Amino acid sequence: MSDVEPSERYGGSRLLPAAARSAQQQPIQISFNRKELDLILRLYGRRVAEGEWRDYAIDHLRDRAVFSIFRRTSEMPLYRIEKNPKLARRQGAYSVVAAGGAILKRGHDLANVLRVFEKKARLSLVE
């Protein structure tokens, strides 16, 4: 007989402790942290007060977290604020996506990405 364990012979790994096995089996869920939610909800609150937005939804998926913004509950979201850690080293983990799927802004810092919602000062004629 050989000195190789049966699990190694068939390509498996050695038996792991219960905590390590459960960590491997459960997928990691991406979510917004408290600071990120604070930034998003401050913006959301201002726009609700202005009457532009009325509802939101938060989804924690396996690969990204999504904060969807609605004008009406029955409609498609106007905007989605997404956190995708896989893109953190490339374009940035945060992005704002419009209803049609166009990415309005992407970056490494959520505060800078949310500036896409700032209202631009309108120029007016001064007499």
Phi, psi and omega in degrees: 000156180266166180271007182274134179290149181303323181293328178284329182296325183260017175088001179278176178255169177295161179294136182255156174300158185302320181295320180290322178295316181292327177292325179288326185282326183273126179290148177284132181255129180275137179213165175278141176273178185298319181294318179295315178296324178299313179298315183293315183289332174295314177298314181300316180299319178297316182289329174294318179298327178280349179086010182276318183245151183229339185210160177213165176217144177242126178241130176250100182263175181292324184254348181199162174248140185228130172250109182262139183243130183240147170277317174228150185298325186279353184266175171286156180294141175292315182221154171232128174258117187244144174240114181234097184298339179294335180265006187300322182275344181265264184276339184122149185285339186254143176208153174246123184244132179281174183300325181279355180101356179287135177277115182281320179203147181218146179183181182271338184245122183297321180300319178291323179293322181288348177294346177298338180272353179294138179282133179282139180294130179275138177278137178229153180280127179254128181264000000 
